[in-house]
Amino acid sequence: MNFTTVDLGQLDCWPMAGFAPGDYYGRCVHCIQEFVGAKHSTACLSCAVKVKNRQTEEIVKMKQEVTAARANPPERIEAAAIFHGATISLPPPARHHTILNFMATVMGLDATEVHPVNQGFLTNKGRFVNRTEGYYIAYRAGQFLKPDEMARKEPTLYSEDVW
């Protein structure tokens, strides 16, 4: 939506754009031209229109950026997971040993066959990641419970670090 000089001239006040109708002489802070407007006006009507249109464009752009950010949120660690032919996970605060126990008791799998390398995490994008990649994802997402301790640690994520 773009404003014209007629639109702004018919409005009572445009404090965000710097112009309001009135009977006082002033000098525009943008174009240095004299104008007639309200006592506290700082811009002529044509500059106020430009300012208001720019503000409107910025608001539209910000709305589009927010919509895009909501549609594509940053990747986060969602759950501990184990890859054993397929990704097996349980919701937090489940830990890897909880999943191993679940695999043995409920699924009837031999948990001793699971190599520690297959322990990792499930992200909000549905990806299985290993402990190292999980560390960097959690770091970027600000998920560490104790961020000061994590900076001094090797890049290996444990569920205790995030929940």
C-alpha positions as CSV (number, residue, x, y, z in Angstrom):
1,M,0.0,0.0,0.0
2,N,1.5,3.3,-1.0
3,F,0.3,6.7,0.2
4,T,-0.1,9.8,-1.8
5,T,0.1,13.5,-0.8
6,V,-3.7,13.6,-0.9
7,D,-4.0,10.6,1.5
8,L,-1.7,12.2,4.0
9,G,-3.1,15.7,3.6
10,Q,-6.5,14.5,4.6
11,L,-5.3,12.8,7.8
12,D,-5.2,14.6,11.1
13,C,-1.6,13.7,12.0
14,W,1.3,11.8,10.8
15,P,3.9,11.9,13.6
16,M,5.8,8.9,12.3
17,A,6.4,10.7,8.9
18,G,7.0,14.1,10.4
19,F,4.0,16.0,8.8
20,A,0.7,17.2,10.1
21,P,-1.6,19.8,8.4
22,G,-1.6,23.2,10.0
23,D,-0.9,26.9,9.4
24,Y,2.7,27.2,10.5
25,Y,5.8,27.7,8.3
26,G,8.6,25.3,8.7
27,R,11.7,23.9,6.9
28,C,11.8,20.2,5.9
29,V,14.6,18.2,7.5
30,H,14.8,16.1,4.4
31,C,14.7,18.4,1.4
32,I,15.4,21.8,3.2
33,Q,12.3,23.4,1.5
34,E,9.9,25.6,3.3
35,F,6.4,24.2,3.9
36,V,3.2,25.0,5.7
37,G,2.1,22.5,8.3
38,A,1.5,21.9,12.0
39,K,3.6,23.7,14.6
40,H,5.7,20.6,15.4
41,S,6.0,19.2,11.8
42,T,9.5,18.4,10.7
43,A,8.9,17.4,7.1
44,C,7.0,18.7,4.1
45,L,4.1,16.7,2.8
46,S,5.9,15.1,-0.2
47,C,8.9,14.0,2.0
48,A,6.4,12.7,4.6
49,V,4.8,10.6,1.9
50,K,8.2,9.2,0.9
51,V,9.0,8.4,4.6
52,K,5.6,6.7,5.1
53,N,5.9,4.6,2.0
54,R,9.4,3.5,3.0
55,Q,8.2,2.6,6.5
56,T,5.3,0.7,4.9
57,E,7.7,-1.2,2.6
58,E,10.0,-2.0,5.6
59,I,7.0,-3.4,7.6
60,V,5.9,-5.6,4.6
61,K,9.5,-6.8,4.2
62,M,9.8,-7.6,8.0
63,K,6.4,-9.5,7.8
64,Q,7.7,-11.6,4.9
65,E,11.0,-12.3,6.8
66,V,9.0,-13.4,9.9
67,T,6.8,-15.6,7.8
68,A,9.8,-17.2,6.1
69,A,11.5,-17.8,9.4
70,R,8.4,-19.5,10.8
71,A,8.2,-21.7,7.8
72,N,11.8,-22.8,8.1
73,P,12.8,-22.8,11.7
74,P,16.5,-23.5,12.6
75,E,17.4,-27.1,13.3
76,R,17.2,-28.2,16.9
77,I,17.9,-31.4,18.8
78,E,14.5,-33.0,19.7
79,A,15.3,-36.4,21.1
80,A,18.0,-38.9,21.9
81,A,18.1,-41.6,19.2
82,I,19.8,-44.8,18.1
83,F,20.2,-46.0,14.5
84,H,19.8,-49.7,14.3
85,G,18.6,-50.3,10.7
86,A,16.1,-47.5,11.4
87,T,16.0,-44.6,13.8
88,I,14.6,-45.5,17.2
89,S,13.9,-42.6,19.6
90,L,11.9,-41.8,22.6
91,P,10.7,-38.3,23.7
92,P,12.8,-36.3,26.2
93,P,13.9,-36.7,28.9
94,A,14.7,-40.2,27.6
95,R,18.5,-41.0,27.4
96,H,20.3,-43.4,25.2
97,H,20.3,-46.2,27.9
98,T,16.5,-45.7,28.1
99,I,16.3,-46.4,24.4
100,L,18.6,-49.4,24.6
101,N,16.4,-50.8,27.4
102,F,13.3,-50.2,25.4
103,M,14.8,-51.9,22.4
104,A,15.6,-55.0,24.5
105,T,12.4,-55.3,26.5
106,V,9.7,-54.0,24.2
107,M,11.1,-54.6,20.7
108,G,13.0,-57.8,21.5
109,L,16.2,-56.6,20.0
110,D,19.7,-57.4,21.3
111,A,20.9,-54.0,22.6
112,T,24.5,-55.3,22.9
113,E,24.7,-55.3,19.1
114,V,24.3,-51.5,19.0
115,H,27.6,-49.9,18.4
116,P,28.2,-46.6,20.4
117,V,28.8,-44.9,17.0
118,N,25.1,-45.5,16.2
119,Q,24.0,-43.4,19.2
120,G,22.9,-39.9,18.2
121,F,20.0,-37.5,18.2
122,L,16.8,-36.8,16.2
123,T,16.4,-33.2,15.0
124,N,13.2,-31.2,14.5
125,K,13.8,-31.8,10.7
126,G,13.5,-35.6,11.3
127,R,17.2,-36.2,10.7
128,F,19.3,-38.6,12.7
129,V,22.7,-37.0,13.5
130,N,25.7,-38.4,15.4
131,R,26.9,-36.9,18.7
132,T,29.4,-34.5,17.0
133,E,26.9,-33.0,14.6
134,G,24.4,-32.9,17.4
135,Y,26.8,-30.9,19.5
136,Y,27.1,-28.2,16.8
137,I,23.3,-28.1,16.1
138,A,22.6,-27.7,19.9
139,Y,25.3,-25.0,20.1
140,R,23.8,-23.0,17.2
141,A,20.3,-23.4,18.7
142,G,21.4,-22.4,22.2
143,Q,20.1,-25.6,23.7
144,F,22.9,-26.3,26.2
145,L,21.8,-26.3,29.9
146,K,25.3,-25.1,30.9
147,P,26.7,-23.2,28.0
148,D,29.9,-22.1,29.9
149,E,30.9,-25.7,30.5
150,M,30.1,-26.7,26.9
151,A,32.7,-24.3,25.4
152,R,35.5,-26.1,27.2
153,K,34.3,-29.6,26.2
154,E,35.1,-31.8,23.2
155,P,32.3,-31.6,20.5
156,T,30.4,-34.6,21.6
157,L,26.7,-34.2,22.7
158,Y,25.1,-36.2,25.5
159,S,21.4,-35.9,26.3
160,E,22.4,-34.7,29.8
161,D,23.8,-31.6,28.0
162,V,20.4,-30.5,26.7
163,W,17.8,-31.9,29.1
